[in-house]
Amino acid sequence: MYYIKRLYIFFSALALIIFFFSTDSVKAKSFEINDIEITQPFEINFDKNKVIDLGFKKAFFELVYSLIKSSDFTKIDNIRLNEIKGMIETFSIKEEKFIDQKYFVNLGVSFNKKRIFRYLEKKNIFPSQILKEQFLFIPIIINENGNNLSIFSNNPIYINWNKTNKKYQLINYLLPSEDLEDLNLIKEKLDEIETYDFNEITKKYFLKKSIISLIFRGNNEVRILTKIYFDKNEIIKNDTFKNIDINNEADLNILIENLKNLFEDTWKKFNEINTSIKVPITIKIKNDNLKKSNNFELFLNEIDLVSDYSVKKFNKEFVFYEVLFNGTVQNFINIMKNRKYNLNTQKKVWIIE
């Protein structure tokens, strides 16, 4: 009996060591930002550390811009370098070289998730989950008199939409192919175009997410009615941009950037993490399956809505976890189901079966 007890203590301690010191676990608690490229002239006062510092700033803003809505960008403009460094776990120099009296460096930077979220919470910013997604995007320009429209080759928004994309943007846009059948169908629906759902066109692309923008073009003013479809949601946006000439390259680029920010913000709002909500959930797993426990921890580390978790206690039968979740209990259950976890919630302490 004494021998069995010692074995139990040994394997329990070993399990906890694996739980807390797993390399994969540590990595999952970080935001990884790669391919940060900085170029500086190689002059007499050249300082490599200053170049690296520029890389830290660039990596930070690339990360945070993917987490927050465009309306919150100005709230973080004045962050100090020391604050950024305090949120960095590790960094690596992937490549460096000197060419034509210039220094080139490519960095990878790892940021601590908890510290990033804590910083944003202090700034009264609710971050979003970083969920990259592809949307079908159909922009239709309609003249102010309502009797003429542009969709493909004669549509400057269609032509220029994917020419400039930023690394922090979460949405990848698929533009429709130039299809004469689609063009004729949209022309037929011109009189009812504001209520038309475009399903006859979108279903051809086998994408569940789509954005339809009706761009009503007037004198120095553009009114845009946008319908955004995803996960059985329909979101309608009405926006007006004054002093915009679509035929002017600078105005066109401003309009495209504003529209992309609008779509990004809508997607981020839907996937927002309310860090002020922390729901405690207690879950137990049988301790005879170390792999299941380790995989569960990796799962918790990957879910940005999980604020924190810890091993609350363990006995000869179960390991008990306390999970702090930034959302509703039902939301947590849905996430578990999507990841194929069979969760028994009949009692106060839930069990993974």
C-alpha positions, 0 to 999 in steps of 0.5 A: 500500500505504501509503494502504491501511494508513493507511485501515485504521488510520483506520477501526480507530481510528474503530471503537474510538471508536464502541465506547467512546463510544456513548451507547447503550452507556453507557446500557446499563451503567446501572440507570435508576430513574424516577418517584421522587417526593418531597414536602416542606413548603416552610418557612423552613429548606427545602433543595432539596438535602436533598430531592434527597438523599432522592430518591437514597436512595429510588431506591437502595432501589427498585433494590437491593430489586429485585436482592436477596432479602428476607433481605438487606434488613437488610444495606444498611439503614445505607448512607451517603448518600455511598456512594449518591452514589458509585454514581450516574452521572446524575440528572434532575429530571423535574418540580417544583412548589409547591402549598399550601406543599409542594414536589413533585419527580419524579426520574430516577436512573441508577446504575452497574451495576458499582459497584452489583454491587461494593457488593453483593459487599462485603456478601456479597450475590449479586444477581439479574437484574432479570427482570420476569415474569407468573405466574398465581396461584391461592390456595385456602383450605382449612379445617382439617377439609379438607372446605371450600374458598374460591377466589374471592369468599369468599377474602380473599387472592384479593380483596386480593392485588393491592391493594398492590404495590411498585415493586421487585417483579418478579412481576406476578400474574394471578388466575384469573377466577371460573369455576364450572367451575374451582370444581367441578373443584377441589372434585372434586379436594379429596381429592387436592388436595396432589398435583393439578397444576392443569394443566386450569385453568392451561392456559386462561390460556396462561401458562408460569409459575404459582403454586398456594398451598394455604392450610390454615387452623387455629386461629391458624395457617396452613400453606401448601403452594405449588407454583411452576412456570416453565421446566420447573421445579417448586419446592415450598414448605412454610411455617407462619405462627403467630398469624395470623387471615385475617379480621383485616385487619392479619394478612391484610396481613402474610401477603400481604406474606410470601407475596409476599416468598417468591415474589420470593425464589424467582424471584430465587434462580433468576436469581441472579448469582454475582459471585464466579465470573468465567469469561473468554471470548475471542470474535472478530468480523470487523472488516469489519462495524462494525454487528455489533460495535457490536450485540454490545457493546450485547448485552454491556452489557444482560446483567447476568451479564457482569461486564466486557468489553474489546477485547483486540486487533484486526488487519486481520481481527478484533476480539478481545473478552475477556468476564468472565462470572458463570456457566457457559460453557454458560449464556453459550452459551445466552444467545447462542443465545436472542439469535440469535447464531451462535457457533462454539466449536470453537476456543479463541477463539470466533467470531461468524459 
